Amino acid sequence: MFERLWGSGSPVEGAAPGYGGDALGDLKSTILQLLASGLKDEVIARRVGMSSRTFRRHLAALMHELGAGSRFQAGVRAAHLGLVG
């Protein structure tokens, strides 16, 4: 049955895995704004609709992208770059 159904399938054009449009940029911006407001990881995760563990992965990626070794450094660099108000 699988082979028959697989053979009749066709690829989805234009679909790329991951975030669509500028959703990732919006998510990064939202996370940076919430970090700047001094909220804890669990609260930010809840506000953006993800688990604490997933949020921490996003935070680690942001810190790496900013070249920061701590949340404080990430905040300073984000402010210096004009990413937070």
N, CA, C and O atoms as a GROMACS GRO file, in nm:
protein
  340
    1MET      N    1   0.083  -0.118   0.000
    1MET     CA    2   0.000   0.000   0.000
    1MET      C    3   0.088   0.125   0.000
    1MET      O    4   0.061   0.219  -0.075
    2PHE      N    5   0.192   0.127   0.084
    2PHE     CA    6   0.280   0.242   0.090
    2PHE      C    7   0.341   0.273  -0.045
    2PHE      O    8   0.342   0.388  -0.089
    3GLU      N    9   0.393   0.170  -0.112
    3GLU     CA   10   0.458   0.189  -0.242
    3GLU      C   11   0.361   0.246  -0.344
    3GLU      O   12   0.399   0.333  -0.423
    4ARG      N   13   0.239   0.200  -0.344
    4ARG     CA   14   0.138   0.250  -0.439
    4ARG      C   15   0.109   0.398  -0.411
    4ARG      O   16   0.104   0.479  -0.504
    5LEU      N   17   0.089   0.432  -0.285
    5LEU     CA   18   0.060   0.571  -0.250
    5LEU      C   19   0.181   0.660  -0.271
    5LEU      O   20   0.168   0.773  -0.318
    6TRP      N   21   0.299   0.611  -0.237
    6TRP     CA   22   0.421   0.689  -0.254
    6TRP      C   23   0.444   0.722  -0.402
    6TRP      O   24   0.483   0.834  -0.436
    7GLY      N   25   0.420   0.625  -0.487
    7GLY     CA   26   0.439   0.643  -0.630
    7GLY      C   27   0.344   0.746  -0.691
    7GLY      O   28   0.378   0.810  -0.791
    8SER      N   29   0.227   0.763  -0.632
    8SER     CA   30   0.131   0.860  -0.686
    8SER      C   31   0.149   0.999  -0.626
    8SER      O   32   0.080   1.093  -0.666
    9GLY      N   33   0.239   1.013  -0.532
    9GLY     CA   34   0.263   1.143  -0.469
    9GLY      C   35   0.345   1.236  -0.558
    9GLY      O   36   0.408   1.192  -0.654
   10SER      N   37   0.343   1.363  -0.524
   10SER     CA   38   0.424   1.460  -0.597
   10SER      C   39   0.488   1.557  -0.498
   10SER      O   40   0.432   1.582  -0.391
   11PRO      N   41   0.605   1.612  -0.532
   11PRO     CA   42   0.672   1.703  -0.440
   11PRO      C   43   0.595   1.834  -0.423
   11PRO      O   44   0.525   1.878  -0.514
   12VAL      N   45   0.608   1.892  -0.307
   12VAL     CA   46   0.545   2.021  -0.279
   12VAL      C   47   0.642   2.128  -0.323
   12VAL      O   48   0.755   2.135  -0.273
   13GLU      N   49   0.600   2.212  -0.414
   13GLU     CA   50   0.687   2.316  -0.467
   13GLU      C   51   0.690   2.437  -0.374
   13GLU      O   52   0.589   2.475  -0.315
   14GLY      N   53   0.808   2.496  -0.362
   14GLY     CA   54   0.823   2.620  -0.288
   14GLY      C   55   0.815   2.607  -0.137
   14GLY      O   56   0.824   2.707  -0.067
   15ALA      N   57   0.800   2.489  -0.087
   15ALA     CA   58   0.792   2.471   0.057
   15ALA      C   59   0.931   2.446   0.112
   15ALA      O   60   1.000   2.352   0.071
   16ALA      N   61   0.969   2.529   0.203
   16ALA     CA   62   1.099   2.512   0.267
   16ALA      C   63   1.077   2.488   0.415
   16ALA      O   64   0.989   2.549   0.475
   17PRO      N   65   1.154   2.399   0.476
   17PRO     CA   66   1.137   2.375   0.618
   17PRO      C   67   1.180   2.497   0.699
   17PRO      O   68   1.260   2.578   0.654
   18GLY      N   69   1.125   2.508   0.819
   18GLY     CA   70   1.165   2.617   0.906
   18GLY      C   71   1.060   2.726   0.911
   18GLY      O   72   0.944   2.704   0.879
   19TYR      N   73   1.102   2.844   0.952
   19TYR     CA   74   1.012   2.957   0.968
   19TYR      C   75   0.984   3.021   0.833
   19TYR      O   76   1.073   3.029   0.748
   20GLY      N   77   0.862   3.067   0.813
   20GLY     CA   78   0.825   3.133   0.690
   20GLY      C   79   0.844   3.283   0.700
   20GLY      O   80   0.833   3.341   0.809
   21GLY      N   81   0.871   3.346   0.588
   21GLY     CA   82   0.885   3.491   0.584
   21GLY      C   83   0.989   3.540   0.682
   21GLY      O   84   1.099   3.487   0.689
   22ASP      N   85   0.953   3.644   0.756
   22ASP     CA   86   1.046   3.699   0.854
   22ASP      C   87   1.006   3.661   0.996
   22ASP      O   88   1.034   3.733   1.092
   23ALA      N   89   0.938   3.546   1.009
   23ALA     CA   90   0.891   3.503   1.141
   23ALA      C   91   1.007   3.484   1.238
   23ALA      O   92   0.995   3.516   1.356
   24LEU      N   93   1.120   3.432   1.189
   24LEU     CA   94   1.234   3.411   1.278
   24LEU      C   95   1.288   3.545   1.327
   24LEU      O   96   1.323   3.558   1.444
   25GLY      N   97   1.295   3.643   1.238
   25GLY     CA   98   1.339   3.777   1.279
   25GLY      C   99   1.245   3.838   1.381
   25GLY      O  100   1.289   3.903   1.476
   26ASP      N  101   1.115   3.818   1.361
   26ASP     CA  102   1.016   3.868   1.457
   26ASP      C  103   1.031   3.798   1.591
   26ASP      O  104   1.020   3.862   1.696
   27LEU      N  105   1.056   3.668   1.588
   27LEU     CA  106   1.074   3.592   1.711
   27LEU      C  107   1.198   3.641   1.787
   27LEU      O  108   1.194   3.660   1.908
   28LYS      N  109   1.308   3.661   1.714
   28LYS     CA  110   1.431   3.710   1.777
   28LYS      C  111   1.406   3.847   1.840
   28LYS      O  112   1.449   3.872   1.953
   29SER      N  113   1.339   3.933   1.768
   29SER     CA  114   1.310   4.067   1.819
   29SER      C  115   1.225   4.060   1.946
   29SER      O  116   1.252   4.130   2.044
   30THR      N  117   1.122   3.976   1.943
   30THR     CA  118   1.035   3.960   2.059
   30THR      C  119   1.114   3.907   2.178
   30THR      O  120   1.099   3.958   2.290
   31ILE      N  121   1.197   3.806   2.156
   31ILE     CA  122   1.277   3.749   2.264
   31ILE      C  123   1.370   3.854   2.322
   31ILE      O  124   1.382   3.866   2.444
   32LEU      N  125   1.437   3.931   2.238
   32LEU     CA  126   1.528   4.035   2.287
   32LEU      C  127   1.454   4.141   2.368
   32LEU      O  128   1.504   4.185   2.471
   33GLN      N  129   1.336   4.180   2.323
   33GLN     CA  130   1.258   4.280   2.397
   33GLN      C  131   1.217   4.225   2.534
   33GLN      O  132   1.225   4.297   2.634
   34LEU      N  133   1.174   4.099   2.538
   34LEU     CA  134   1.133   4.040   2.666
   34LEU      C  135   1.252   4.020   2.759
   34LEU      O  136   1.240   4.037   2.880
   35LEU      N  137   1.367   3.983   2.702
   35LEU     CA  138   1.489   3.972   2.784
   35LEU      C  139   1.525   4.107   2.844
   35LEU      O  140   1.561   4.117   2.961
   36ALA      N  141   1.515   4.210   2.760
   36ALA     CA  142   1.550   4.345   2.806
   36ALA      C  143   1.458   4.393   2.918
   36ALA      O  144   1.497   4.476   3.000
   37SER      N  145   1.335   4.340   2.922
   37SER     CA  146   1.243   4.379   3.027
   37SER      C  147   1.270   4.308   3.158
   37SER      O  148   1.207   4.336   3.260
   38GLY      N  149   1.366   4.213   3.156
   38GLY     CA  150   1.408   4.148   3.280
   38GLY      C  151   1.330   4.025   3.319
   38GLY      O  152   1.342   3.978   3.432
   39LEU      N  153   1.250   3.972   3.229
   39LEU     CA  154   1.171   3.853   3.260
   39LEU      C  155   1.258   3.728   3.266
   39LEU      O  156   1.363   3.721   3.202
   40LYS      N  157   1.213   3.630   3.342
   40LYS     CA  158   1.283   3.503   3.353
   40LYS      C  159   1.254   3.417   3.231
   40LYS      O  160   1.156   3.438   3.160
   41ASP      N  161   1.343   3.319   3.207
   41ASP     CA  162   1.331   3.232   3.091
   41ASP      C  163   1.194   3.166   3.081
   41ASP      O  164   1.135   3.162   2.973
   42GLU      N  165   1.143   3.114   3.191
   42GLU     CA  166   1.017   3.042   3.190
   42GLU      C  167   0.901   3.134   3.149
   42GLU      O  168   0.811   3.092   3.077
   43VAL      N  169   0.905   3.258   3.195
   43VAL     CA  170   0.800   3.354   3.162
   43VAL      C  171   0.806   3.390   3.014
   43VAL      O  172   0.703   3.396   2.947
   44ILE      N  173   0.926   3.415   2.964
   44ILE     CA  174   0.942   3.448   2.823
   44ILE      C  175   0.896   3.331   2.736
   44ILE      O  176   0.825   3.351   2.638
   45ALA      N  177   0.937   3.211   2.773
   45ALA     CA  178   0.897   3.093   2.696
   45ALA      C  179   0.745   3.083   2.688
   45ALA      O  180   0.690   3.056   2.581
   46ARG      N  181   0.678   3.104   2.798
   46ARG     CA  182   0.532   3.098   2.802
   46ARG      C  183   0.472   3.206   2.712
   46ARG      O  184   0.375   3.181   2.640
   47ARG      N  185   0.530   3.326   2.717
   47ARG     CA  186   0.475   3.437   2.637
   47ARG      C  187   0.491   3.417   2.488
   47ARG      O  188   0.406   3.460   2.410
   48VAL      N  189   0.600   3.352   2.446
   48VAL     CA  190   0.619   3.329   2.302
   48VAL      C  191   0.566   3.193   2.258
   48VAL      O  192   0.574   3.158   2.141
   49GLY      N  193   0.511   3.117   2.352
   49GLY     CA  194   0.444   2.992   2.317
   49GLY      C  195   0.536   2.876   2.288
   49GLY      O  196   0.512   2.799   2.194
   50MET      N  197   0.643   2.861   2.367
   50MET     CA  198   0.732   2.747   2.348
   50MET      C  199   0.775   2.694   2.484
   50MET      O  200   0.754   2.759   2.587
   51SER      N  201   0.834   2.577   2.483
   51SER     CA  202   0.880   2.519   2.609
   51SER      C  203   1.004   2.594   2.656
   51SER      O  204   1.071   2.662   2.578
   52SER      N  205   1.034   2.581   2.784
   52SER     CA  206   1.153   2.646   2.840
   52SER      C  207   1.279   2.595   2.772
   52SER      O  208   1.373   2.671   2.747
   53ARG      N  209   1.281   2.467   2.743
   53ARG     CA  210   1.398   2.407   2.679
   53ARG      C  211   1.419   2.463   2.538
   53ARG      O  212   1.531   2.495   2.498
   54THR      N  213   1.311   2.475   2.462
   54THR     CA  214   1.319   2.531   2.328
   54THR      C  215   1.362   2.678   2.335
   54THR      O  216   1.444   2.723   2.256
   55PHE      N  217   1.307   2.750   2.432
   55PHE     CA  218   1.346   2.890   2.448
   55PHE      C  219   1.496   2.902   2.477
   55PHE      O  220   1.563   2.988   2.421
   56ARG      N  221   1.547   2.816   2.562
   56ARG     CA  222   1.690   2.822   2.595
   56ARG      C  223   1.777   2.794   2.473
   56ARG      O  224   1.886   2.850   2.461
   57ARG      N  225   1.730   2.708   2.383
   57ARG     CA  226   1.804   2.685   2.257
   57ARG      C  227   1.803   2.810   2.171
   57ARG      O  228   1.905   2.846   2.112
   58HIS      N  229   1.689   2.877   2.164
   58HIS     CA  230   1.681   3.003   2.089
   58HIS      C  231   1.772   3.109   2.152
   58HIS      O  232   1.840   3.183   2.082
   59LEU      N  233   1.771   3.115   2.284
   59LEU     CA  234   1.855   3.211   2.354
   59LEU      C  235   2.003   3.183   2.329
   59LEU      O  236   2.080   3.276   2.305
   60ALA      N  237   2.042   3.057   2.333
   60ALA     CA  238   2.181   3.021   2.307
   60ALA      C  239   2.221   3.060   2.164
   60ALA      O  240   2.332   3.108   2.142
   61ALA      N  241   2.130   3.040   2.069
   61ALA     CA  242   2.158   3.078   1.930
   61ALA      C  243   2.172   3.230   1.917
   61ALA      O  244   2.259   3.279   1.846
   62LEU      N  245   2.086   3.303   1.986
   62LEU     CA  246   2.095   3.450   1.984
   62LEU      C  247   2.226   3.498   2.046
   62LEU      O  248   2.291   3.587   1.992
   63MET      N  249   2.264   3.438   2.158
   63MET     CA  250   2.388   3.476   2.223
   63MET      C  251   2.507   3.447   2.133
   63MET      O  252   2.600   3.527   2.125
   64HIS      N  253   2.504   3.334   2.066
   64HIS     CA  254   2.611   3.298   1.973
   64HIS      C  255   2.616   3.399   1.857
   64HIS      O  256   2.723   3.445   1.818
   65GLU      N  257   2.500   3.430   1.804
   65GLU     CA  258   2.490   3.525   1.693
   65GLU      C  259   2.543   3.663   1.732
   65GLU      O  260   2.604   3.732   1.650
   66LEU      N  261   2.520   3.702   1.856
   66LEU     CA  262   2.566   3.832   1.905
   66LEU      C  263   2.709   3.826   1.958
   66LEU      O  264   2.767   3.930   1.991
   67GLY      N  265   2.765   3.708   1.967
   67GLY     CA  266   2.900   3.692   2.019
   67GLY      C  267   2.907   3.721   2.168
   67GLY      O  268   3.005   3.775   2.218
   68ALA      N  269   2.800   3.684   2.238
   68ALA     CA  270   2.789   3.714   2.381
   68ALA      C  271   2.810   3.587   2.464
   68ALA      O  272   2.767   3.479   2.426
   69GLY      N  273   2.875   3.604   2.578
   69GLY     CA  274   2.899   3.492   2.667
   69GLY      C  275   2.800   3.484   2.781
   69GLY      O  276   2.802   3.389   2.859
   70SER      N  277   2.712   3.585   2.792
   70SER     CA  278   2.612   3.588   2.899
   70SER      C  279   2.488   3.661   2.850
   70SER      O  280   2.490   3.728   2.747
   71ARG      N  281   2.380   3.645   2.925
   71ARG     CA  282   2.257   3.718   2.891
   71ARG      C  283   2.282   3.868   2.897
   71ARG      O  284   2.231   3.943   2.814
   72PHE      N  285   2.359   3.911   2.997
   72PHE     CA  286   2.387   4.054   3.012
   72PHE      C  287   2.462   4.106   2.890
   72PHE      O  288   2.426   4.209   2.833
   73GLN      N  289   2.567   4.035   2.849
   73GLN     CA  290   2.643   4.074   2.730
   73GLN      C  291   2.554   4.079   2.608
   73GLN      O  292   2.564   4.170   2.526
   74ALA      N  293   2.467   3.981   2.594
   74ALA     CA  294   2.375   3.978   2.480
   74ALA      C  295   2.287   4.102   2.480
   74ALA      O  296   2.262   4.161   2.375
   75GLY      N  297   2.239   4.141   2.597
   75GLY     CA  298   2.156   4.261   2.608
   75GLY      C  299   2.231   4.387   2.572
   75GLY      O  300   2.179   4.474   2.502
   76VAL      N  301   2.354   4.397   2.620
   76VAL     CA  302   2.436   4.514   2.589
   76VAL      C  303   2.463   4.522   2.439
   76VAL      O  304   2.451   4.628   2.379
   77ARG      N  305   2.499   4.410   2.380
   77ARG     CA  306   2.528   4.409   2.236
   77ARG      C  307   2.403   4.436   2.153
   77ARG      O  308   2.409   4.508   2.053
   78ALA      N  309   2.290   4.380   2.194
   78ALA     CA  310   2.165   4.405   2.123
   78ALA      C  311   2.128   4.553   2.130
   78ALA      O  312   2.083   4.611   2.032
   79ALA      N  313   2.147   4.614   2.248
   79ALA     CA  314   2.118   4.758   2.263
   79ALA      C  315   2.214   4.841   2.178
   79ALA      O  316   2.174   4.938   2.115
   80HIS      N  317   2.341   4.802   2.179
   80HIS     CA  318   2.442   4.874   2.100
   80HIS      C  319   2.411   4.868   1.951
   80HIS      O  320   2.437   4.963   1.878
   81LEU      N  321   2.355   4.757   1.906
   81LEU     CA  322   2.319   4.739   1.766
   81LEU      C  323   2.181   4.798   1.732
   81LEU      O  324   2.138   4.794   1.617
   82GLY      N  325   2.114   4.850   1.833
   82GLY     CA  326   1.982   4.909   1.810
   82GLY      C  327   1.871   4.807   1.794
   82GLY      O  328   1.767   4.837   1.735
   83LEU      N  329   1.892   4.685   1.846
   83LEU     CA  330   1.792   4.579   1.832
   83LEU      C  331   1.686   4.585   1.941
   83LEU      O  332   1.580   4.524   1.927
   84VAL      N  333   1.713   4.658   2.048
   84VAL     CA  334   1.616   4.676   2.155
   84VAL      C  335   1.610   4.825   2.189
   84VAL      O  336   1.706   4.899   2.171
   85GLY      N  337   1.494   4.865   2.236
   85GLY     CA  338   1.478   5.008   2.266
   85GLY      C  339   1.490   5.041   2.410
   85GLY      O  340   1.477   5.158   2.448
   0.00000   0.00000   0.00000
